[in-house]
Structures are given as C-alpha cells and as structure tokens.
Amino acid sequence: MSKSLPKNNTEKDLDTLYQEAFDKISKLKKGVAPDVMLRFYAYYKQANYGNNFTFNSGSNLISGFKFNAWMQLNGMSSEDAKREYIALANTILTDKNQTK
C-alpha cells in the first residue's frame, strides 16, 4: 500500500482527493504508457465496484487485459484502491510536470 496518504484521512477527504486525481488524469494531454493506464483502470474499478467482477466473454483482447488487471486486485478495499490510484496519479502528474 502507498504511504502517500495516511489511513486516518476521513472518507470525504479520501473521496475528494480521489476525484481530483481522477479528473487530472482524465484531462492529461500527453499519453500515459498502456501498462500504467491498466493500473489506473484496475484501481478505478476496484475503488468503485470492489470484487463485483464482470466480463463480456465476447470482448476483444484489450478488454481481457483490463479484466485481468482488475482481477489482480481481488480483495483490496475500496479505500486502499483509492489511495493507490491517488499515489499513482501523483507520480504520473509529477513526471509529466518535469517533462514540460
């Protein structure tokens, strides 16, 4: 688990930070590596849907990779998934700011 956010944040604080991180990543103009985007996807799905996995068996290969990334987080709490998403977003946003 990431150490960038203490566990004693209130739920509202965590949700606010998570939403801010999501908004910033969604608005990035520069591309992010596909493996990192899969991690964002998996943390997002785990934070919002938990272990309620759904998969369309008729889907393409990309959907399979997404589903696999999410499945790897099986058992992670929503709060931990949000913390991990925020930590990854902070890393990416810091890296993107340094390359401007």
C-alpha positions as CSV (number, residue, x, y, z in Angstrom):
1,M,0.0,0.0,0.0
2,S,1.1,3.5,-0.7
3,K,2.4,5.7,2.1
4,S,1.4,9.0,0.4
5,L,-2.0,9.2,2.2
6,P,-2.4,8.3,5.8
7,K,-5.2,5.9,6.7
8,N,-6.7,8.3,9.1
9,N,-8.0,10.6,6.4
10,T,-11.7,11.0,6.6
11,E,-13.8,9.3,4.0
12,K,-14.8,12.6,2.5
13,D,-11.2,13.7,2.3
14,L,-10.2,10.5,0.5
15,D,-13.1,10.7,-1.9
16,T,-12.3,14.3,-2.7
17,L,-8.6,13.5,-3.3
18,Y,-9.6,10.5,-5.4
19,Q,-12.0,12.5,-7.5
20,E,-9.4,15.3,-8.0
21,A,-6.8,12.7,-9.1
22,F,-9.2,11.1,-11.5
23,D,-10.1,14.4,-13.0
24,K,-6.5,15.4,-13.5
25,I,-5.5,12.1,-15.1
26,S,-8.6,12.2,-17.3
27,K,-7.5,15.6,-18.7
28,L,-3.9,14.7,-19.4
29,K,-3.0,15.7,-22.9
30,K,0.2,13.7,-23.0
31,G,-0.1,9.9,-23.3
32,V,0.5,7.5,-20.5
33,A,2.1,4.1,-21.0
34,P,-0.5,1.3,-21.6
35,D,0.6,-0.7,-18.5
36,V,0.2,2.4,-16.3
37,M,-3.3,3.0,-17.8
38,L,-4.2,-0.6,-16.9
39,R,-3.2,0.1,-13.3
40,F,-5.4,3.2,-13.3
41,Y,-8.3,1.2,-14.7
42,A,-7.9,-1.6,-12.2
43,Y,-7.7,0.8,-9.2
44,Y,-10.7,2.7,-10.5
45,K,-12.8,-0.4,-10.9
46,Q,-11.8,-1.8,-7.5
47,A,-12.4,1.5,-5.8
48,N,-15.9,1.8,-7.4
49,Y,-17.1,-1.8,-7.8
50,G,-14.9,-3.9,-5.5
51,N,-14.8,-7.6,-6.2
52,N,-18.0,-7.4,-8.3
53,F,-16.2,-8.5,-11.4
54,T,-18.0,-8.5,-14.7
55,F,-16.6,-9.6,-18.1
56,N,-18.1,-9.7,-21.5
57,S,-16.7,-13.0,-22.9
58,G,-17.2,-11.8,-26.5
59,S,-14.9,-8.8,-25.9
60,N,-11.6,-8.1,-27.5
61,L,-8.1,-8.6,-26.3
62,I,-7.9,-5.2,-24.6
63,S,-11.0,-6.0,-22.5
64,G,-9.2,-9.2,-21.4
65,F,-6.2,-7.3,-20.3
66,K,-8.4,-4.8,-18.4
67,F,-10.3,-7.6,-16.7
68,N,-7.1,-9.4,-15.7
69,A,-5.6,-6.2,-14.2
70,W,-8.8,-5.7,-12.1
71,M,-8.9,-9.3,-11.0
72,Q,-5.3,-9.0,-9.6
73,L,-6.7,-6.5,-7.1
74,N,-9.2,-9.1,-5.7
75,G,-9.7,-8.4,-2.0
76,M,-8.3,-4.9,-2.0
77,S,-10.6,-2.5,-0.1
78,S,-12.1,0.5,-1.9
79,E,-10.2,2.8,0.3
80,D,-6.9,1.2,-0.5
81,A,-7.7,1.2,-4.2
82,K,-8.4,4.9,-4.0
83,R,-5.1,5.5,-2.1
84,E,-3.2,3.6,-4.7
85,Y,-4.9,5.5,-7.6
86,I,-4.0,8.8,-5.9
87,A,-0.4,7.8,-5.4
88,L,0.0,6.6,-9.0
89,A,-1.7,9.8,-10.2
90,N,0.7,11.9,-8.2
91,T,3.7,10.1,-9.6
92,I,2.5,10.5,-13.2
93,L,1.5,14.1,-12.7
94,T,4.9,14.9,-11.1
95,D,6.7,13.2,-14.0
96,K,4.6,15.0,-16.6
97,N,5.3,18.4,-15.0
98,Q,9.0,17.7,-15.0
99,T,9.0,16.9,-18.8
100,K,7.2,20.1,-19.8
